Amino acid sequence: MHRHRSELPDDVLALLRRGTVIPAHPLALDASRRLDERRQRALTRYYVDAGAGGLAVGVHSTQFAIREVGLYEPVLELAARTAREWSDRPLVMIAGLAGRTAQAQAEARIALARGYHAGMLSLAAMQGASVDELVAHCAAVAEVIPLVGFYLQTAVGGIALPAEFWRRFAAIDNVVAIKMAPFDRYRTLDVVRGVAAARAEDRVTLYTGNDDHIVLDLLQPFVVRRGDETVTLRIRGGLLGHWSVWTQGAVRLFQRLQAAADAGRVDADLLALDSRVTDCNAAFFDVANGFAGCIPGCHEVLRRQGLLEGIWCLDPAETLSPGQSALIDRVCREHADLADDAFVAENLPRWLA
C-alpha cells in the first residue's frame, strides 16, 4: 500500500496548500491511564466544530508512548472515524510517524489504511545519523505516504537539522509540507532556505509549529537569495500543540492573520497579539521548566473546560510543574478574549453524547 501526493483529493490538497489550522490531537485517558474513548471522540468533534482544517494524530501532543502500549492504531482509527462521521467537509488528516525506517513505514501503512492523507515524520529516533542517512530514511518512508517534515525542538527530543538536510528533504518528490517547530529563529530560517534552494516552494507548504512565535510566523514574509534571484516564502498555516486548546479562538485569529497577510496590511494591534499568544504558551507549555509540563498544561486547559476528565498522561511522572497551574490561572484571566470557553460550554453535552 502506498500513495503519491498526486493521488490526494483535490480539495484536501488545496486546503493544505492554502493554509489552515491543524491542532495536534491530545490523548484522553481515564484515571487508570486507559484510553477514554468518549472524551477522545469529544476532542475530535470539538476541533471539527471549532473550524479546524485538519487533525494531526499520533504526534508529540498525542504522546509518542502510545506506540509502547498498543494505542497507536486504535487512536488513529478513532480520530479518523469520528471526523468522517461528524462532518463531510474536507479535513487534512495527518498521522505522526516515528521510529527507524521499518517502523515508520509500518506506521505509514497503518495511517493510509485508516484514511490519513499524509504522515508527519519525527526524526527523534535517528539521533546520531548523518545527513545522508536521514535523507535515505525520509525517502524510504515517502515511498509509502506523502510526507510532512517535522523540525521538532531539541528540548523535547528533536535533533538539529542543517539547511542542507532541508534542501535534500524538500527535493523528495512526495514531500507536501514541513512543520517547523525548533522554537528557534535561526533554525526556522534553515528550513526556509533549504526549501528555496530545492526550488520546492510551490510544492512544499510551510507550517509553523513554533508555539512561541505563532502570530509573526503567519504574518511575516521570508526573503532569501537563490543565486541572482530573490525568493519570498510564507508560512501558510499552523500545525500546533498550542492550537489543541482554545481552538475556536485560534481559528478566528488565523482567519484574521491570513486576511491581513493576503492584503499586505498588518496593523499594530495584530502585531501585538504575538506577545499575548506567546504569554499564553509560556504557561501552557511550561517554558519555565524546560517544557516538562507542556502536554499536561494543555490537558489542564481542556480539563477546566470539561473536555477532559483529568490531566493524566501515560507516564505517571508527567504532570504539571510547580507553579504552572497558577500561571495558567493568570493567562486565562488576562487573555480571556483569546479563549473559547462559551463555545465549549454550549456544545460540550453534544460532543460527549
C-alpha positions, 0 to 999 in steps of 0.5 A, a space after each residue: 500500500 502506498 500513495 503519491 501526493 498526486 493521488 490526494 483529493 483535490 480539495 484536501 490538497 488545496 486546503 493544505 496548500 492554502 493554509 489552515 489550522 491543524 491542532 495536534 490531537 491530545 490523548 484522553 485517558 481515564 484515571 487508570 491511564 486507559 484510553 477514554 474513548 468518549 472524551 477522545 471522540 469529544 476532542 475530535 468533534 470539538 476541533 471539527 466544530 471549532 473550524 479546524 482544517 485538519 487533525 494531526 494524530 499520533 504526534 508529540 501532543 498525542 504522546 509518542 508512548 502510545 506506540 509502547 502500549 498498543 494505542 497507536 492504531 486504535 487512536 488513529 482509527 478513532 480520530 479518523 472515524 469520528 471526523 468522517 462521521 461528524 462532518 463531510 467537509 474536507 479535513 487534512 488528516 495527518 498521522 505522526 510517524 516515528 521510529 527507524 525506517 521499518 517502523 515508520 513505514 509500518 506506521 505509514 501503512 497503518 495511517 493510509 489504511 485508516 484514511 490519513 492523507 499524509 504522515 508527519 515524520 519525527 526524526 527523534 529516533 535517528 539521533 546520531 545519523 548523518 545527513 545522508 542517512 536521514 535523507 535515505 530514511 525520509 525517502 524510504 518512508 515517502 515511498 509509502 505516504 506523502 510526507 510532512 517534515 517535522 523540525 521538532 525542538 531539541 528540548 523535547 527530543 528533536 535533533 538539529 537539522 542543517 539547511 542542507 538536510 532541508 534542501 535534500 528533504 524538500 527535493 523528495 518528490 512526495 514531500 507536501 509540507 514541513 512543520 517547523 517547530 525548533 522554537 528557534 529563529 535561526 533554525 526556522 530560517 534553515 528550513 526556509 532556505 533549504 526549501 528555496 534552494 530545492 526550488 520546492 516552494 510551490 510544492 512544499 507548504 510551510 507550517 509553523 509549529 513554533 508555539 512561541 512565535 505563532 502570530 509573526 510566523 503567519 504574518 511575516 514574509 521570508 526573503 532569501 537569495 537563490 543565486 541572482 534571484 530573490 525568493 519570498 516564502 510564507 508560512 501558510 498555516 499552523 500545525 500546533 500543540 498550542 492550537 489543541 486548546 482554545 481552538 475556536 479562538 485560534 481559528 478566528 485569529 488565523 482567519 484574521 492573520 491570513 486576511 491581513 497577510 493576503 492584503 499586505 496590511 498588518 496593523 499594530 494591534 495584530 502585531 501585538 497579539 504575538 506577545 499575548 499568544 506567546 504569554 499564553 504558551 509560556 504557561 501552557 507549555 511550561 517554558 519555565 521548566 524546560 517544557 516538562 509540563 507542556 502536554 499536561 498544561 494543555 490537558 489542564 486547559 481542556 480539563 477546566 473546560 470539561 473536555 477532559 476528565 483529568 490531566 493524566 498522561 501515560 507516564 505517571 511522572 508527567 504532570 504539571 510543574 510547580 507553579 504552572 497551574 497558577 500561571 495558567 490561572 493568570 493567562 486565562 484571566 488576562 487573555 480571556 478574549 483569546 479563549 473559547 470557553 462559551 463555545 465549549 460550554 454550549 456544545 460540550 453535552 453534544 460532543 460527549 453524547 
